[in-house]
């Protein structure tokens, strides 16, 4: 590890103050929440910000609460470990629980935050893939205004998001699902501590033994996490029998655009996508049926 280069460090007490500093420094500023990715990247000199803005002294950002509209709200400083240990998430947002639970390092989960994981904007994010199928939205604050966007609109490329200078993701908002819905998350890794070769999340709503709604998200198979739209449309209105599930998995694999890298080949990623989607659909179906 190299020595950190000098930078300005701020500990604002409000979102407004943090946003003002970020806007002033523009692309030369970075937000610090848990620092699991930021600090090592700075030590390797991959990132060399002139300014680091810590959110740690801003109150109310480390919460997991259900509001009056039954929407689950996860704050920007909520650790992955808190997400994993939340009884609400384990019971009612199973795909998210499974995604976080399968992150092997307790240290990473204790220091890292769910929102920070999203802002890295890696297509291998297990958290993002799960949130895609749960219909999550992101609350984004700035000096001038606040906006809420679907999580699918947040990522625009590898390590790229739609955030403008001065904007901060303050919350993840997840709507409650119906009692007829089930979700699941699966991934393939070489070792438990590795980044996913492929990860898959599925959510299905079943009414009268037929699929009313389906969401299929895929990670590590494109520049960003993606929705398998053709597979989703194929599943709607059909009985989720084995043949239907197999065909949907084939369609999902066709929508991928994987690369060959040190972790896997593009061809293998396509093949394993079929397997994981098939298993995840069945798992989600079993939960919806029960």
N, C-alpha and C positions, 0 to 999 in steps of 0.2 A: 504494500500500500504506500502511496506517495503522500507527502504532506499536503494538507489542504491549502489552497491559495486563499489569500485574504478576501473578505467580503463584508458588506454591511449586514448587520443582524438586527431585526426588529421583532418586538413582542407586543403587538397591539392588543388592546383590551376589548375592541369591538370589531365586527365584520366591516363596518364602514371605514375604520382606520386602516385595517388590513388592505381593503380594496384600494384606498387612496395611495398607499405605498406601492402596491403592485402596479397600479396604473402609471405612477410616476416613473418607475424603473422599466416598465414595459417588458420586453422579452428577456431582459437581463435579470429578471427576478424569478425566484422559485418559492413555492409554498412548502412549508415544513409542517407535517402532521406527525406521522410516526418516524419518518426518515429512513425506513427500511431500504428503499431503493435510492433515494436522493443522496444520502451521505456516502454510501459506497461508490456511487457514480462520481461524486465530487472528489473522492480520494483517488479514483482512477483517472481523474481529469477528463472524463467523458463529458461532464457538465461543469461549467465554470461560471456560476452566476455572480453578478456584482452585488446582489442583494438576496437575502433569505428572510422570509416572513414567517415566523412561527405562529401557529394558531392556538398554542397550548394555554395561553392565558385568557382566551375568550370563553366565557361561561356558556353552558347550555349546548355544547356541540358534541357531548359524549353520551347521548341518550338513545335508548330504544324504547319508543312509546307507541301506543295505539291511540289515535285521536278519536273524536266523536263520530267521525265518518268511517270508523273501522279501518283507517289507512295506517299501515305501519310506517313509522318514521325513524330513520337511522341517521344520526348526526355525523358530521364530518370528522369528529375525533373518536368515534366509536371504534374500538379495536375489533379485529377479526375474532379474537378470543371471546369478547363479549357477545358477538353475534353467535358464535358456536355454542355458548353456554345459555343463551336465551331460551327459556321454555316455550315462549310464543313462536319463535322461529323454528325450533325443532318440531313443534306440533303442526303448525299451519303453513309454513313456508319451507317445505322439506327439501326442495332442490337447492335452496340457498344454504341450508344447514349442511347438506351433504357436500356441497362445493367447498365450504370452509373447513369442515371436519376432515376432509381428505388432504388438506395442507399439513404436511408432516411436522413442521417445526413449531413447537410451542412458543419459542422465542419470537419467531416471525409473527405469529398470530397475536402475541401479547403486545408487541410494539407496533405492528402494522395496522392500518385502518382500512375499512371497507372502501371508503371514498378515495383514499390514496391509491388503493389497488386499481380503481377505475381510471384515475387520472394519469397513471403511467401509460395507459392506452396500448397495452400489448394484446395481440389477438389470442394469446395463451391464457388470458385471465379467466380463472375458474369462476370468480365472483361475477364478472360481467355476463358470462354465458348463462348462469343461473338466473340473474336478474332480467335477462332478455325474455325468458319464458314466463316470468312472474309479472310482466307488465309494468316494470318499475319506471319511475320518472325521476328526474334530478332537479332539485331546486338550486338555481344559480343566482348569486347575489353580486351586485356591483355598487359603485358609488351612487349611480343614478337610479337604478331600478332593480327589479327582481323578475326572473322568468323561470318557468317550469317546462321542461322538455322531456319527451320520451327518451329513454336511455339509448335506443337505437339510433337517434339523431346526434348522439354525443361524439361518436368516433368517426373521423373522416380519413384515417390512414394509420399506418404504423407509427405509434407514439405521437399521433396528432388528434386533437380534439377541437370542438367548435368554440372553446373558451376564448373570449376577447381579452385584451389587456385590462387588468383590474377586476376580472370576474373570478369568483370562488364558488365551488360546489359546496353548499352548506348542508344538504340533506339528500337522502335517498327516500323516495316515497313509493311504497308497495301497496296496491289495493288488495283487500281481502278477497280470496277466491271463494267460489261457491262450494257447497258441501258435496257436489257431484264431481269435483275436480281432483286430480292427482298430479303430482310432479315428481321428477327424478333427475339426478345428475350422475354421470359416469365419466371417467377419464382413463386414459392409458398412459402410463409412465414406465420408464425403464427401472427406476428406483423411486421409493416413496418421496424422496426429497427433490426429485427432478421436476422441471417444467413439463407440462402436458405435451405429449406427442399429438394427441387429439383429445378434446373434451366435448361432451354433449349434454344438453339439458332438454327435457321434454315436459310439457304440461298438457294434459288432456281433460276435457269436460265431457262426461258421458251422460246421455239422457235416453231412456228407453232402449238401452243396449247399443246405442249408436253414438258416434263421436259428434258432439255438438260443436266443439272448438278444439283446435290443436295448435300448439306452438312448439317449434323445434329450432334450437339454437346450436350452432357449431363453433368451436374455438380451435385455433391453431391450424386452420385449413384455408385461410384467406388473410389479406392484410389487416382485417378487423374481424371481430366476432360477427357472425352472420345469422340471419334467419333462413331456414330452408323452406321458402314460400311454396314451392311446387309440392313438396311433401305434405305441408300443412293443408293445402287445398285438396289434395288427393284424399286425405284422411276424413275430412269433414263430411258428415252424413252417412258414413260407412260403418258397418259393424267391424270392430277391431279384431278380426280373425287373423290367424297366422299369415295367410297369404297376403292380406292387405298390409300388414305390418312390414312384411318382407319387401313388398313393392314400394312402400313409402321410404324405407331405408335406402333402397336403390336410387330413388329420386333425390333424396337428400345428398347422397354421395356425388351425384351428377352436378349438384350446385356448388361444390367445393372448388377452390382454386389453390391447392396446396403447393408448397415448395419442397425441394429436397435440401435438408440441412444436416447438421451434425447429429440431430436427434432422430431423424427418420427420413425416408424417401417420400416423394409425392405419391407414388403408386401405392405404397403401404398405407399412407394416411387415408387415401380414398377407400381402400378395402376395409380398414378398421372403422371408418366412419359408418359403413353399413352395419357392422356388428354392433357398435355402441348404440346407434340409433334404434336398431331393432330391440335390443335389450332394454333401453331406456323407455321406449314406448310401452313395452310389456310391463315394466315396473310401475310406470305412471298409471297405466290402466288398472293394474291390480289394486293400487291405492285408491283410485277413483271408485272402483267397484265396491271396495270395502267401506 
